[in-house]
Amino acid sequence: MTNIPHVPNSATKTSRVEQEIQLDCCQHNPDDLYKPIKYNSPYQNEKFPEGFEGLHGYAFFVGALFQSAKKPKEYGTQLYTGDGMVYRLGFEKGQSTLKTRIMKTPCYYADLAIQHYCSGGDQLPKSWFAKKHPLFSYWESFRNGGQVRSSLTLGARNQLNTAFLHLGDRLWVTIDGGRPHEIDPDSLELIEPMGLIKDWLGIFPINSSKTIFDAHINSAHPAVDLSKLDSKSKDQEIYTTNYSTGYNGWGSKTVNLLFDKLSKCIATKELEKEQLFGRYTDLLRYCPNQKTLERWRLYLPDGNPVIVQQSLHQLAITENHIIVADISFQMEFSQVFAPFLFGFLKLPIFNKNYFKWLGSLIQSVFLQPIPPALFNNLYIIKRDQLQENGGTIKDPKRLEVQQVKIPLEISHFAADYSDSEDKITLHIGHSIGWDVTEWITRYDSNIPSKPHLRNQPNELEGMMVGTLDLGCFGRYVINTQTSKIEESQHVLDWNSTWAPTVYTHYDLCRDDLGKSSETIVKNIYWMSWGFSWELIPERIYKEFKDRKRRVVCFEDLPKDNKPATLLRLDTQAMKIEDQYAFPAGYFACSPQFIPSSLPCPSERDPSVHGFIACIVIADDDPENPQHAKDEFWVFDANDFKKAPLRLCSKDPQPLNLALALHTTWLHGIYPKPEDKERIHQISLAERRSAREKFVKQDYENILDSIKGNRKEILRELFDTIIYPNFIEQTLETTFETDLYKEQN
């Protein structure tokens, strides 16, 4: 077993610097790919080397700012809980640039203004506002719990840290727990949300109108079909969801039954009396040009409502159908409320070894893992059912859907656009034996009988736990008339299919405003995160030890690490055609296909004519890590044996990137770089005007409904801090400088 960790320390560190810089590049010979010491050689090239001349456009990555030097992580924080940071990697005239911006929603500015920080044995206010209103700021401040950062009184943060949707040259950034927002691809400023607050239901609908920053659960991957549209069309349609699972923790059936009866007693409207408390599943259609939001409530053929068991993380669209997937990514309410019940554990005194037993006890009782379901559900919607207008938030239209059970856990999936004869084809990554909603905590212990590198696994506190089974990739053909799986094929590999995460592929006709005629996914590029005992705490080992269905017996799990791997799956032959195993000490994420600007050779399929860009997390010295040394790597999509192009900071200070998930690519932020004009270009004044309009439409009515002294304090918070800074999109350094000044 190598003495270099599977996951570098850099994975749990991020930089909050908002900047625009030029990157250096270099390339190594294939013989050096597995000699990490040679990866520290100087970067001397400013121009792309031979073979990468076709790089062009802009790749966008988004990740959560987990912790940084000036903002240490809170106890109970998962790696994917944090403000969203967008990284725009540009390729222009043989050179690469990087622009970074934090996604600043109104609640972002509120959070910094009222936040308390640990100091000695106390939690102290830091901003002038928090010092002026210490009790308000303490009780209403936001805290991290699982995948959510929330306040008991103000609601939940919309951190916009998960994925993108692009519609022509327009771009939206998304998260599972908040409304998507359109952003300007050039400035990376937020423009406006997808619909107003009044158009969305919260987790508990009866209470939605009373919460300022309510949690709006939706799909992080909305769907759009551009195959018959141009970017000026008035009929652009974005499909997403708005749903709630209700309470899903210990004793959920009993708790939800009591809540159902309670909601009927306190409901004031007939619709509220009919719906289950906090359990509903709606399909939404948003038309961005008209800014309309339509709604359908989903029901099964037997008349029962669709109740989400885990998460509707992803949608996909085909020529005649929309597929909504309930996948293995569950928000657990016990995690959300833990910081309010057990927030005292983050005080320095409870970090002492003699108090570790208390945290371990609370974790084992109150925060027991809820393992992912063995079967995942798909819900299939026929698009011809959506030809008429949908309903409203007060009166959603009823929509019948078909349910299909997939007999394995789902990580992510892609769908062919073609669905002739009512048969849809899905390409699924199966994350078997992997609970992605659990993370390493300071109270975890290593498995005594297994190899590990750290003295305690909490050196990677916050990192997602590792898998305990071998994943695979599946291709399914589903008959939408019978809701049956007619064909299925699976591919697995002992070295490369551990913990499949996210994928990328060449755009189909639905994705590219008619520039592509492709209707099926021929090649798909997956990133697998490998296997390592250093990511498996003892409690997770026990959770999966007695799991009934397994691919690999517990006794046969690898003794040594399996590396993170980028692979290409030929979906027609169902064969892994190419793969690249990252060297020890290098951990990769977020692959993005970039089509080449050069003509495609006649013997090559367009689906492999391009490049794969990804983020690579690394330490400055893998055997003695002190600082991050993260990079972007770019591969030839047709041949992973070629040495990748590596992009890094020109400055002495290396890049420190978030462990991102999802990505997208735009041909340009301007159709014509020389005159800098876009079809949907929005001037600075127009962006400010749009933000001012939407933020006041969202919050003025809510503020007016609040009574007493709290209203006065909230009014001050919005008028002096949130409104002006959100409208301006003030950079964090500037905002904090003003926020931490002493007021007269």
LODREN-759337 format. One record per residue (C-alpha): residue number from 1; residue in one letter; x, y, z. Coordinates in steps of 0.05 Angstrom, whole numbers, m for minus. Example, Ala and Ser with C-alpha at 12.3 -4.5 7.8 and 13.67 -1.06 7.14 Angstrom:
<nodes>
pos,code,x,y,z
1,A,246,m90,156 $
2,S,273,m21,143 $
</nodes>
This chain:
<nodes>
pos,code,x,y,z
1,M,0,0,0 $
2,T,28,68,m20 $
3,N,44,118,35 $
4,I,10,174,m4 $
5,P,m63,186,18 $
6,H,m120,169,m29 $
7,V,m152,237,m16 $
8,P,m105,297,m8 $
9,N,m115,345,50 $
10,S,m132,398,m2 $
11,A,m199,365,m13 $
12,T,m225,396,52 $
13,K,m196,465,39 $
14,T,m220,520,m8 $
15,S,m202,591,m25 $
16,R,m255,646,m25 $
17,V,m214,693,m69 $
18,E,m255,723,m126 $
19,Q,m206,736,m183 $
20,E,m193,736,m258 $
21,I,m125,709,m277 $
22,Q,m87,678,m334 $
23,L,m63,606,m325 $
24,D,2,572,m343 $
25,C,1,504,m378 $
26,C,47,444,m386 $
27,Q,45,373,m411 $
28,H,83,311,m391 $
29,N,104,251,m431 $
30,P,63,187,m423 $
31,D,122,154,m388 $
32,D,116,204,m332 $
33,L,42,197,m318 $
34,Y,53,151,m257 $
35,K,113,187,m228 $
36,P,81,240,m184 $
37,I,149,271,m166 $
38,K,155,295,m238 $
39,Y,88,331,m234 $
40,N,122,385,m192 $
41,S,166,408,m250 $
42,P,161,482,m270 $
43,Y,106,509,m315 $
44,Q,140,544,m374 $
45,N,87,546,m429 $
46,E,36,600,m443 $
47,K,10,570,m508 $
48,F,m26,503,m516 $
49,P,19,447,m540 $
50,E,7,407,m603 $
51,G,m58,367,m600 $
52,F,m96,418,m559 $
53,E,m104,472,m613 $
54,G,m179,456,m617 $
55,L,m193,480,m546 $
56,H,m242,537,m546 $
57,G,m302,566,m509 $
58,Y,m315,568,m434 $
59,A,m322,510,m385 $
60,F,m360,527,m321 $
61,F,m350,489,m255 $
62,V,m387,501,m189 $
63,G,m371,476,m120 $
64,A,m383,491,m46 $
65,L,m335,534,m6 $
66,F,m329,484,50 $
67,Q,m277,521,91 $
68,S,m220,570,81 $
69,A,m164,601,121 $
70,K,m208,658,144 $
71,K,m272,617,152 $
72,P,m258,551,188 $
73,K,m311,497,182 $
74,E,m365,490,233 $
75,Y,m376,425,270 $
76,G,m425,381,231 $
77,T,m408,410,163 $
78,Q,m409,366,101 $
79,L,m362,379,44 $
80,Y,m419,401,m2 $
81,T,m447,452,47 $
82,G,m421,521,32 $
83,D,m429,583,m11 $
84,G,m426,566,m85 $
85,M,m364,586,m122 $
86,V,m367,587,m198 $
87,Y,m302,576,m236 $
88,R,m302,598,m309 $
89,L,m245,566,m348 $
90,G,m235,602,m414 $
91,F,m196,581,m476 $
92,E,m178,639,m521 $
93,K,m124,644,m575 $
94,G,m84,586,m547 $
95,Q,m86,611,m476 $
96,S,m128,596,m415 $
97,T,m160,643,m364 $
98,L,m196,632,m299 $
99,K,m250,676,m268 $
100,T,m282,660,m200 $
101,R,m342,689,m166 $
102,I,m383,670,m103 $
103,M,m457,663,m116 $
104,K,m487,719,m74 $
105,T,m561,710,m61 $
106,P,m597,756,m11 $
107,C,m589,706,45 $
108,Y,m513,705,32 $
109,Y,m509,778,55 $
110,A,m556,765,113 $
111,D,m514,706,136 $
112,L,m449,745,140 $
113,A,m483,803,175 $
114,I,m513,763,233 $
115,Q,m462,707,240 $
116,H,m428,691,307 $
117,Y,m358,661,310 $
118,C,m326,617,363 $
119,S,m274,653,404 $
120,G,m245,619,465 $
121,G,m305,588,500 $
122,D,m356,637,472 $
123,Q,m392,653,408 $
124,L,m381,726,392 $
125,P,m412,773,341 $
126,K,m364,801,289 $
127,S,m401,850,244 $
128,W,m427,919,266 $
129,F,m498,894,256 $
130,A,m489,832,299 $
131,K,m457,874,354 $
132,K,m515,924,351 $
133,H,m566,868,355 $
134,P,m530,811,391 $
135,L,m591,772,415 $
136,F,m627,776,348 $
137,S,m563,755,311 $
138,Y,m549,697,358 $
139,W,m618,666,357 $
140,E,m631,678,283 $
141,S,m562,661,256 $
142,F,m551,605,205 $
143,R,m518,539,223 $
144,N,m494,480,182 $
145,G,m531,414,187 $
146,G,m519,359,136 $
147,Q,m529,386,66 $
148,V,m566,448,91 $
149,R,m547,514,124 $
150,S,m608,539,160 $
151,S,m637,584,214 $
152,L,m694,563,260 $
153,T,m729,630,248 $
154,L,m704,658,182 $
155,G,m705,593,141 $
156,A,m652,562,97 $
157,R,m594,588,56 $
158,N,m597,583,m20 $
159,Q,m523,570,m33 $
160,L,m526,555,m108 $
161,N,m468,506,m106 $
162,T,m488,445,m146 $
163,A,m500,448,m221 $
164,F,m516,489,m283 $
165,L,m569,493,m338 $
166,H,m552,529,m403 $
167,L,m604,551,m453 $
168,G,m568,578,m514 $
169,D,m522,632,m486 $
170,R,m562,639,m422 $
171,L,m539,605,m359 $
172,W,m572,584,m293 $
173,V,m537,558,m230 $
174,T,m575,509,m185 $
175,I,m579,472,m119 $
176,D,m627,419,m93 $
177,G,m650,464,m36 $
178,G,m665,531,m69 $
179,R,m692,566,m130 $
180,P,m645,566,m191 $
181,H,m617,634,m210 $
182,E,m597,660,m278 $
183,I,m526,687,m280 $
184,D,m490,731,m330 $
185,P,m436,686,m363 $
186,D,m390,746,m370 $
187,S,m392,781,m302 $
188,L,m416,718,m265 $
189,E,m465,762,m227 $
190,L,m534,735,m208 $
191,I,m590,765,m250 $
192,E,m656,738,m225 $
193,P,m687,675,m194 $
194,M,m731,625,m230 $
195,G,m797,652,m207 $
196,L,m817,691,m145 $
197,I,m820,663,m74 $
198,K,m896,666,m78 $
199,D,m893,616,m136 $
200,W,m856,563,m97 $
201,L,m877,516,m40 $
202,G,m832,505,19 $
203,I,m817,441,57 $
204,F,m878,453,100 $
205,P,m927,491,55 $
206,I,m972,517,110 $
207,N,m913,554,141 $
208,S,m882,578,76 $
209,S,m911,648,76 $
210,K,m884,661,146 $
211,T,m811,645,132 $
212,I,m766,697,100 $
213,F,m715,650,69 $
214,D,m758,587,60 $
215,A,m727,522,35 $
216,H,m753,507,m36 $
217,I,m733,436,m54 $
218,N,m726,423,m128 $
219,S,m682,385,m178 $
220,A,m610,408,m185 $
221,H,m614,385,m257 $
222,P,m673,417,m293 $
223,A,m688,395,m364 $
224,V,m696,434,m429 $
225,D,m707,414,m501 $
226,L,m677,463,m552 $
227,S,m683,417,m612 $
228,K,m738,458,m645 $
229,L,m724,526,m615 $
230,D,m678,584,m625 $
231,S,m654,629,m569 $
232,K,m704,684,m587 $
233,S,m764,639,m584 $
234,K,m820,659,m537 $
235,D,m835,586,m523 $
236,Q,m771,565,m487 $
237,E,m790,516,m432 $
238,I,m750,494,m372 $
239,Y,m776,435,m331 $
240,T,m759,424,m258 $
241,T,m794,401,m195 $
242,N,m817,429,m128 $
243,Y,m829,376,m75 $
244,S,m822,355,m2 $
245,T,m811,287,28 $
246,G,m840,308,95 $
247,Y,m804,285,158 $
248,N,m760,225,141 $
249,G,m722,212,205 $
250,W,m733,163,262 $
251,G,m807,144,270 $
252,S,m826,179,205 $
253,K,m891,142,194 $
254,T,m919,160,262 $
255,V,m893,232,260 $
256,N,m922,245,190 $
257,L,m989,215,210 $
258,L,m993,264,269 $
259,F,m971,321,225 $
260,D,m1025,303,173 $
261,K,m1079,308,226 $
262,L,m1051,372,255 $
263,S,m1047,405,186 $
264,K,m1121,390,172 $
265,C,m1139,424,237 $
266,I,m1099,488,225 $
267,A,m1107,493,149 $
268,T,m1147,553,126 $
269,K,m1156,533,53 $
270,E,m1189,472,22 $
271,L,m1126,455,m18 $
272,E,m1085,455,47 $
273,K,m1135,408,80 $
274,E,m1130,358,22 $
275,Q,m1054,353,17 $
276,L,m1008,313,62 $
277,F,m969,356,110 $
278,G,m903,372,77 $
279,R,m909,316,27 $
280,Y,m923,334,m45 $
281,T,m889,326,m113 $
282,D,m900,378,m168 $
283,L,m872,386,m238 $
284,L,m858,459,m257 $
285,R,m851,491,m325 $
286,Y,m815,557,m328 $
287,C,m815,602,m390 $
288,P,m756,650,m380 $
289,N,m777,701,m432 $
290,Q,m847,708,m405 $
291,K,m826,693,m333 $
292,T,m885,647,m321 $
293,L,m885,586,m276 $
294,E,m936,530,m286 $
295,R,m949,472,m239 $
296,W,m974,400,m242 $
297,R,m983,354,m182 $
298,L,m960,283,m195 $
299,Y,m1003,221,m183 $
300,L,m993,147,m196 $
301,P,m1043,108,m240 $
302,D,m1076,80,m177 $
303,G,m1094,151,m154 $
304,N,m1043,156,m98 $
305,P,m998,218,m97 $
306,V,m924,211,m116 $
307,I,m885,215,m50 $
308,V,m810,223,m58 $
309,Q,m770,174,m16 $
310,Q,m700,204,m26 $
311,S,m686,260,m75 $
312,L,m710,283,m144 $
313,H,m640,306,m158 $
314,Q,m644,299,m234 $
315,L,m692,305,m293 $
316,A,m680,284,m364 $
317,I,m719,299,m427 $
318,T,m730,259,m491 $
319,E,m770,275,m554 $
320,N,m835,253,m522 $
321,H,m822,242,m448 $
322,I,m794,273,m384 $
323,I,m760,227,m334 $
324,V,m757,245,m261 $
325,A,m711,202,m218 $
326,D,m716,190,m143 $
327,I,m643,175,m130 $
328,S,m596,158,m73 $
329,F,m587,227,m45 $
330,Q,m631,237,16 $
331,M,m637,300,59 $
332,E,m642,275,131 $
333,F,m680,321,179 $
334,S,m641,295,239 $
335,Q,m578,324,206 $
336,V,m612,390,192 $
337,F,m635,402,264 $
338,A,m572,373,297 $
339,P,m535,441,302 $
340,F,m593,472,339 $
341,L,m600,414,388 $
342,F,m526,399,397 $
343,G,m493,464,375 $
344,F,m455,466,440 $
345,L,m410,412,413 $
346,K,m374,462,368 $
347,L,m349,501,429 $
348,P,m274,491,438 $
349,I,m282,457,506 $
350,F,m320,400,474 $
351,N,m262,387,426 $
352,K,m223,358,483 $
353,N,m212,283,482 $
354,Y,m248,271,548 $
355,F,m313,297,517 $
356,K,m308,255,454 $
357,W,m353,202,485 $
358,L,m411,252,488 $
359,G,m407,269,414 $
360,S,m401,196,397 $
361,L,m462,179,438 $
362,I,m504,234,405 $
363,Q,m481,213,337 $
364,S,m498,139,349 $
365,V,m568,154,376 $
366,F,m593,217,342 $
367,L,m554,215,277 $
368,Q,m558,142,257 $
369,P,m546,135,182 $
370,I,m606,123,138 $
371,P,m579,77,84 $
372,P,m599,90,12 $
373,A,m657,49,m16 $
374,L,m638,m15,m53 $
375,F,m688,3,m109 $
376,N,m695,72,m140 $
377,N,m758,97,m174 $
378,L,m765,132,m240 $
379,Y,m828,172,m258 $
380,I,m842,179,m331 $
381,I,m885,236,m358 $
382,K,m912,239,m429 $
383,R,m899,308,m458 $
384,D,m964,309,m497 $
385,Q,m999,314,m429 $
386,L,m967,382,m420 $
387,Q,m992,416,m484 $
388,E,m1044,456,m445 $
389,N,m1025,507,m392 $
390,G,m1009,481,m323 $
391,G,m1040,502,m258 $
392,T,m1018,550,m204 $
393,I,m989,543,m134 $
394,K,m1060,549,m106 $
395,D,m1090,502,m158 $
396,P,m1039,454,m189 $
397,K,m1065,411,m246 $
398,R,m1068,336,m234 $
399,L,m1018,295,m276 $
400,E,m1014,219,m280 $
401,V,m944,189,m286 $
402,Q,m916,120,m296 $
403,Q,m870,89,m244 $
404,V,m811,45,m261 $
405,K,m767,11,m209 $
406,I,m693,7,m223 $
407,P,m664,m51,m183 $
408,L,m600,m14,m162 $
409,E,m580,52,m130 $
410,I,m574,110,m179 $
411,S,m518,162,m177 $
412,H,m534,201,m241 $
413,F,m563,183,m308 $
414,A,m567,206,m381 $
415,A,m623,194,m431 $
416,D,m622,187,m507 $
417,Y,m665,240,m540 $
418,S,m694,189,m589 $
419,D,m752,149,m560 $
420,S,m785,117,m620 $
421,E,m838,64,m608 $
422,D,m848,91,m538 $
423,K,m781,63,m515 $
424,I,m733,106,m476 $
425,T,m660,89,m466 $
426,L,m624,108,m402 $
427,H,m551,106,m384 $
428,I,m543,100,m308 $
429,G,m485,102,m260 $
430,H,m499,56,m201 $
431,S,m466,77,m136 $
432,I,m476,11,m100 $
433,G,m461,8,m26 $
434,W,m448,82,m20 $
435,D,m483,131,26 $
436,V,m466,198,m4 $
437,T,m504,237,49 $
438,E,m456,215,104 $
439,W,m389,247,119 $
440,I,m329,237,164 $
441,T,m338,269,232 $
442,R,m291,285,289 $
443,Y,m323,229,330 $
444,D,m310,174,279 $
445,S,m260,117,289 $
446,N,m220,76,241 $
447,I,m238,3,231 $
448,P,m186,m33,274 $
449,S,m177,m92,227 $
450,K,m168,m51,164 $
451,P,m110,m10,136 $
452,H,m112,65,144 $
453,L,m64,123,138 $
454,R,m89,175,186 $
455,N,m85,165,261 $
456,Q,m158,186,262 $
457,P,m204,194,202 $
458,N,m226,263,226 $
459,E,m165,291,192 $
460,L,m212,291,133 $
461,E,m271,317,173 $
462,G,m328,335,127 $
463,M,m305,292,69 $
464,M,m359,246,40 $
465,V,m350,174,64 $
466,G,m325,122,14 $
467,T,m361,65,m20 $
468,L,m365,m5,8 $
469,D,m382,m41,m56 $
470,L,m364,m42,m130 $
471,G,m406,4,m173 $
472,C,m426,m7,m245 $
473,F,m458,25,m306 $
474,G,m524,4,m335 $
475,R,m560,14,m401 $
476,Y,m636,5,m397 $
477,V,m690,5,m450 $
478,I,m758,19,m419 $
479,N,m825,10,m452 $
480,T,m866,71,m431 $
481,Q,m932,37,m449 $
482,T,m921,m21,m401 $
483,S,m873,13,m352 $
484,K,m828,m48,m358 $
485,I,m753,m54,m369 $
486,E,m746,m92,m435 $
487,E,m671,m93,m439 $
488,S,m614,m82,m390 $
489,Q,m539,m89,m395 $
490,H,m486,m75,m342 $
491,V,m412,m62,m342 $
492,L,m365,m65,m282 $
493,D,m291,m66,m274 $
494,W,m250,m84,m212 $
495,N,m203,m26,m221 $
496,S,m245,31,m248 $
497,T,m319,29,m228 $
498,W,m314,41,m153 $
499,A,m358,100,m132 $
500,P,m383,127,m199 $
501,T,m401,201,m190 $
502,V,m417,246,m249 $
503,Y,m411,243,m324 $
504,T,m406,285,m387 $
505,H,m418,273,m461 $
506,Y,m423,306,m529 $
507,D,m485,350,m532 $
508,L,m547,321,m566 $
509,C,m596,360,m608 $
510,R,m637,380,m547 $
511,D,m576,414,m516 $
512,D,m548,456,m572 $
513,L,m600,500,m607 $
514,G,m603,457,m669 $
515,K,m527,457,m681 $
516,S,m524,382,m669 $
517,S,m565,328,m703 $
518,E,m545,274,m653 $
519,T,m602,239,m617 $
520,I,m567,184,m578 $
521,V,m511,183,m527 $
522,K,m457,141,m561 $
523,N,m400,153,m513 $
524,I,m405,176,m441 $
525,Y,m348,197,m396 $
526,W,m353,179,m323 $
527,M,m311,199,m263 $
528,S,m304,145,m210 $
529,W,m275,162,m142 $
530,G,m243,95,m128 $
531,F,m238,58,m62 $
532,S,m200,70,3 $
533,W,m207,48,75 $
534,E,m186,117,98 $
535,L,m255,142,77 $
536,I,m294,88,114 $
537,P,m307,102,188 $
538,E,m326,44,233 $
539,R,m400,65,238 $
540,I,m408,65,162 $
541,Y,m374,m3,159 $
542,K,m426,m30,207 $
543,E,m483,3,168 $
544,F,m467,m36,105 $
545,K,m437,m99,134 $
546,D,m504,m135,137 $
547,R,m534,m105,74 $
548,K,m570,m160,38 $
549,R,m551,m146,m34 $
550,R,m478,m139,m53 $
551,V,m434,m143,m114 $
552,V,m370,m158,m76 $
553,C,m370,m197,m10 $
554,F,m344,m159,49 $
555,E,m287,m209,56 $
556,D,m265,m195,m16 $
557,L,m262,m119,m13 $
558,P,m194,m91,m36 $
559,K,m138,m87,15 $
560,D,m106,m29,m23 $
561,N,m132,35,m53 $
562,K,m166,37,m120 $
563,P,m151,104,m154 $
564,A,m199,157,m179 $
565,T,m210,141,m252 $
566,L,m235,178,m314 $
567,L,m265,129,m364 $
568,R,m301,127,m430 $
569,L,m359,80,m437 $
570,D,m382,60,m507 $
571,T,m457,55,m495 $
572,Q,m471,16,m559 $
573,A,m421,m39,m545 $
574,M,m428,m30,m469 $
575,K,m353,m32,m462 $
576,I,m303,12,m426 $
577,E,m260,34,m484 $
578,D,m211,80,m449 $
579,Q,m192,98,m378 $
580,Y,m142,141,m340 $
581,A,m124,124,m268 $
582,F,m101,186,m231 $
583,P,m34,180,m195 $
584,A,m34,170,m119 $
585,G,m44,237,m84 $
586,Y,m86,266,m141 $
587,F,m162,266,m134 $
588,A,m204,286,m193 $
589,C,m275,311,m202 $
590,S,m323,347,m249 $
591,P,m309,323,m320 $
592,Q,m334,367,m377 $
593,F,m335,350,m452 $
594,I,m309,406,m496 $
595,P,m321,395,m571 $
596,S,m260,411,m614 $
597,S,m262,472,m658 $
598,L,m224,434,m712 $
599,P,m259,393,m766 $
600,C,m276,323,m745 $
601,P,m238,270,m784 $
602,S,m283,226,m826 $
603,E,m262,163,m789 $
604,R,m278,193,m720 $
605,D,m346,199,m687 $
606,P,m362,270,m663 $
607,S,m378,242,m594 $
608,V,m303,232,m581 $
609,H,m277,291,m622 $
610,G,m259,339,m567 $
611,F,m230,344,m497 $
612,I,m247,328,m425 $
613,A,m231,382,m374 $
614,C,m234,367,m300 $
615,I,m211,393,m232 $
616,V,m153,356,m199 $
617,I,m143,365,m124 $
618,A,m73,356,m98 $
619,D,m25,377,m42 $
620,D,41,413,m52 $
621,D,77,352,m25 $
622,P,35,288,m23 $
623,E,78,256,31 $
624,N,82,318,74 $
625,P,23,362,55 $
626,Q,22,434,78 $
627,H,m14,472,24 $
628,A,m61,460,m34 $
629,K,m36,455,m105 $
630,D,m99,445,m146 $
631,E,m102,446,m222 $
632,F,m146,437,m283 $
633,W,m128,379,m327 $
634,V,m150,371,m400 $
635,F,m150,304,m435 $
636,D,m157,285,m508 $
637,A,m228,255,m508 $
638,N,m207,203,m560 $
639,D,m143,180,m527 $
640,F,m129,181,m452 $
641,K,m60,153,m464 $
642,K,m37,221,m487 $
643,A,m9,263,m431 $
644,P,m60,312,m404 $
645,L,m53,387,m409 $
646,R,m45,416,m339 $
647,L,m67,486,m322 $
648,C,m44,522,m259 $
649,S,m38,591,m229 $
650,K,18,637,m255 $
651,D,23,667,m185 $
652,P,67,637,m131 $
653,Q,3,622,m93 $
654,P,m25,557,m123 $
655,L,m99,547,m138 $
656,N,m142,521,m81 $
657,L,m206,497,m114 $
658,A,m270,467,m86 $
659,L,m283,393,m95 $
660,A,m336,409,m147 $
661,L,m389,365,m177 $
662,H,m424,391,m239 $
663,T,m404,431,m300 $
664,T,m426,459,m367 $
665,W,m395,489,m429 $
666,L,m412,549,m472 $
667,H,m385,563,m541 $
668,G,m374,635,m520 $
669,I,m395,688,m472 $
670,Y,m400,732,m534 $
671,P,m419,705,m604 $
672,K,m367,753,m632 $
673,P,m309,766,m584 $
674,E,m286,827,m623 $
675,D,m350,867,m611 $
676,K,m370,832,m546 $
677,E,m444,824,m563 $
678,R,m489,767,m540 $
679,I,m560,752,m560 $
680,H,m581,760,m487 $
681,Q,m528,809,m466 $
682,I,m552,848,m406 $
683,S,m518,913,m387 $
684,L,m495,928,m316 $
685,A,m552,977,m307 $
686,E,m603,925,m332 $
687,R,m574,872,m285 $
688,R,m580,919,m226 $
689,S,m651,937,m245 $
690,A,m671,864,m252 $
691,R,m642,847,m184 $
692,E,m676,906,m150 $
693,K,m743,888,m180 $
694,F,m741,815,m161 $
695,V,m711,821,m91 $
696,K,m763,872,m70 $
697,Q,m820,833,m101 $
698,D,m796,773,m62 $
699,Y,m787,803,7 $
700,E,m827,867,16 $
701,N,m894,832,29 $
702,I,m861,783,77 $
703,L,m828,840,116 $
704,D,m893,878,119 $
705,S,m928,818,151 $
706,I,m879,814,209 $
707,K,m898,848,274 $
708,G,m863,881,333 $
709,N,m790,896,347 $
710,R,m766,839,302 $
711,K,m796,875,242 $
712,E,m754,938,257 $
713,I,m690,898,262 $
714,L,m705,858,198 $
715,R,m723,922,162 $
716,E,m655,951,181 $
717,L,m621,887,159 $
718,F,m653,889,90 $
719,D,m651,964,78 $
720,T,m579,976,100 $
721,I,m545,910,83 $
722,I,m583,861,39 $
723,Y,m617,905,m13 $
724,P,m559,951,m31 $
725,N,m506,896,m32 $
726,F,m547,844,m69 $
727,I,m567,895,m122 $
728,E,m494,915,m129 $
729,Q,m468,843,m122 $
730,T,m414,870,m76 $
731,L,m351,827,m75 $
732,E,m338,791,m10 $
733,T,m274,828,9 $
734,T,m308,896,m1 $
735,F,m370,874,36 $
736,E,m332,847,96 $
737,T,m289,910,100 $
738,D,m352,952,108 $
739,L,m387,901,152 $
740,Y,m332,896,203 $
741,K,m321,970,211 $
742,E,m339,1000,277 $
743,Q,m402,1042,271 $
744,N,m408,1110,305 $
</nodes>
